């Protein structure tokens, strides 16, 4: 499945291997990814925690659904439901 037209907001920090791997998987599937660096912005960090309840990255947000961690299978299932 690719090209859903859905934008995935991906909260990351520089140097995070799991973040890079998840972003690469998202892009390899043809999905659109908007990366948000929480290390450089307290506002972005606060938003990530508000949306996910998590203080770890990566966090992927699709609409009102949240996936914490590098769980590509969960994103697959989530985006499958949206098409």
Phi and psi restraints in degrees (value plus and minus 20) as a CYANA .aco file:
   2 UNK   PHI    -173.5  -133.5
   2 UNK   PSI     144.8   184.8
   3 UNK   PHI      44.2    84.2
   3 UNK   PSI      25.5    65.5
   4 UNK   PHI     -91.1   -51.1
   4 UNK   PSI     -37.5     2.5
   5 UNK   PHI      61.3   101.3
   5 UNK   PSI     -24.9    15.1
   6 UNK   PHI    -105.9   -65.9
   6 UNK   PSI     117.3   157.3
   7 UNK   PHI    -116.0   -76.0
   7 UNK   PSI     108.1   148.1
   8 UNK   PHI    -118.6   -78.6
   8 UNK   PSI      99.6   139.6
   9 UNK   PHI    -106.3   -66.3
   9 UNK   PSI     101.7   141.7
  10 UNK   PHI    -135.8   -95.8
  10 UNK   PSI      90.3   130.3
  11 UNK   PHI    -105.5   -65.5
  11 UNK   PSI     105.2   145.2
  12 UNK   PHI    -160.1  -120.1
  12 UNK   PSI     154.8   194.8
  13 UNK   PHI    -153.5  -113.5
  13 UNK   PSI     131.0   171.0
  14 UNK   PHI     -80.8   -40.8
  14 UNK   PSI     123.6   163.6
  15 UNK   PHI      60.9   100.9
  15 UNK   PSI     -15.5    24.5
  16 UNK   PHI    -107.3   -67.3
  16 UNK   PSI      91.6   131.6
  17 UNK   PHI     -82.6   -42.6
  17 UNK   PSI     -60.0   -20.0
  18 UNK   PHI     -85.7   -45.7
  18 UNK   PSI     -56.9   -16.9
  19 UNK   PHI     -84.4   -44.4
  19 UNK   PSI     -67.1   -27.1
  20 UNK   PHI     -81.5   -41.5
  20 UNK   PSI     -62.6   -22.6
  21 UNK   PHI     -84.8   -44.8
  21 UNK   PSI     -62.2   -22.2
  22 UNK   PHI     -87.2   -47.2
  22 UNK   PSI     -62.5   -22.5
  23 UNK   PHI     -81.0   -41.0
  23 UNK   PSI     -62.5   -22.5
  24 UNK   PHI     -82.8   -42.8
  24 UNK   PSI     -60.8   -20.8
  25 UNK   PHI     -85.4   -45.4
  25 UNK   PSI     -61.1   -21.1
  26 UNK   PHI     -81.6   -41.6
  26 UNK   PSI     -68.9   -28.9
  27 UNK   PHI     -87.5   -47.5
  27 UNK   PSI     -55.6   -15.6
  28 UNK   PHI     -84.3   -44.3
  28 UNK   PSI     -47.0    -7.0
  29 UNK   PHI    -105.4   -65.4
  29 UNK   PSI     -22.9    17.1
  30 UNK   PHI      62.6   102.6
  30 UNK   PSI      -6.8    33.2
  31 UNK   PHI    -103.4   -63.4
  31 UNK   PSI     134.1   174.1
  32 UNK   PHI    -110.4   -70.4
  32 UNK   PSI     110.4   150.4
  33 UNK   PHI    -143.7  -103.7
  33 UNK   PSI     108.9   148.9
  34 UNK   PHI    -129.4   -89.4
  34 UNK   PSI      86.9   126.9
  35 UNK   PHI    -104.1   -64.1
  35 UNK   PSI     114.3   154.3
  36 UNK   PHI    -142.6  -102.6
  36 UNK   PSI      95.6   135.6
  37 UNK   PHI    -104.0   -64.0
  37 UNK   PSI      90.8   130.8
  38 UNK   PHI    -104.1   -64.1
  38 UNK   PSI     -33.1     6.9
  39 UNK   PHI     -90.3   -50.3
  39 UNK   PSI     -51.2   -11.2
  40 UNK   PHI    -117.6   -77.6
  40 UNK   PSI     -17.9    22.1
  41 UNK   PHI    -166.8  -126.8
  41 UNK   PSI      93.1   133.1
  42 UNK   PHI     -83.0   -43.0
  42 UNK   PSI     -55.4   -15.4
  43 UNK   PHI     -82.3   -42.3
  43 UNK   PSI     -62.0   -22.0
  44 UNK   PHI     -86.9   -46.9
  44 UNK   PSI     -60.4   -20.4
  45 UNK   PHI     -82.3   -42.3
  45 UNK   PSI     -64.8   -24.8
  46 UNK   PHI     -81.5   -41.5
  46 UNK   PSI     -61.7   -21.7
  47 UNK   PHI     -84.0   -44.0
  47 UNK   PSI     -63.0   -23.0
  48 UNK   PHI     -80.0   -40.0
  48 UNK   PSI     -65.3   -25.3
  49 UNK   PHI     -85.7   -45.7
  49 UNK   PSI     -59.7   -19.7
  50 UNK   PHI     -83.1   -43.1
  50 UNK   PSI     -62.2   -22.2
  51 UNK   PHI     -93.7   -53.7
  51 UNK   PSI     -57.1   -17.1
  52 UNK   PHI    -131.7   -91.7
  52 UNK   PSI     -42.9    -2.9
  53 UNK   PHI      56.3    96.3
  53 UNK   PSI     -17.7    22.3
  54 UNK   PHI    -126.0   -86.0
  54 UNK   PSI     130.8   170.8
  55 UNK   PHI    -137.3   -97.3
  55 UNK   PSI       8.9    48.9
  56 UNK   PHI    -148.9  -108.9
  56 UNK   PSI     136.2   176.2
  57 UNK   PHI    -139.6   -99.6
  57 UNK   PSI     138.6   178.6
  58 UNK   PHI    -100.3   -60.3
  58 UNK   PSI     134.8   174.8
  59 UNK   PHI    -147.8  -107.8
  59 UNK   PSI     105.1   145.1
  60 UNK   PHI    -128.7   -88.7
  60 UNK   PSI     113.0   153.0
  61 UNK   PHI    -142.6  -102.6
  61 UNK   PSI     107.0   147.0
  62 UNK   PHI    -147.6  -107.6
  62 UNK   PSI      86.6   126.6
  63 UNK   PHI      42.0    82.0
  63 UNK   PSI    -141.3  -101.3
  64 UNK   PHI    -122.7   -82.7
  64 UNK   PSI     -11.7    28.3
  65 UNK   PHI    -118.4   -78.4
  65 UNK   PSI     125.1   165.1
  66 UNK   PHI    -149.8  -109.8
  66 UNK   PSI     116.8   156.8
  67 UNK   PHI    -142.0  -102.0
  67 UNK   PSI     100.8   140.8
  68 UNK   PHI    -120.0   -80.0
  68 UNK   PSI     109.2   149.2
  69 UNK   PHI      76.4   116.4
  69 UNK   PSI     153.7   193.7
  70 UNK   PHI    -104.6   -64.6
  70 UNK   PSI      35.8    75.8
  71 UNK   PHI    -118.4   -78.4
  71 UNK   PSI      65.3   105.3
  72 UNK   PHI     -85.3   -45.3
  72 UNK   PSI     -55.7   -15.7
  73 UNK   PHI     -81.4   -41.4
  73 UNK   PSI     -60.0   -20.0
  74 UNK   PHI     -84.9   -44.9
  74 UNK   PSI     -59.3   -19.3
  75 UNK   PHI     -85.5   -45.5
  75 UNK   PSI     -60.2   -20.2
  76 UNK   PHI     -75.5   -35.5
  76 UNK   PSI     -70.2   -30.2
  77 UNK   PHI     -82.8   -42.8
  77 UNK   PSI     -63.2   -23.2
  78 UNK   PHI     -82.9   -42.9
  78 UNK   PSI     -65.5   -25.5
  79 UNK   PHI     -93.5   -53.5
  79 UNK   PSI     -48.3    -8.3
  80 UNK   PHI     -82.0   -42.0
  80 UNK   PSI     -58.8   -18.8
  81 UNK   PHI     -87.8   -47.8
  81 UNK   PSI     -48.0    -8.0
  82 UNK   PHI    -103.6   -63.6
  82 UNK   PSI     -30.6     9.4
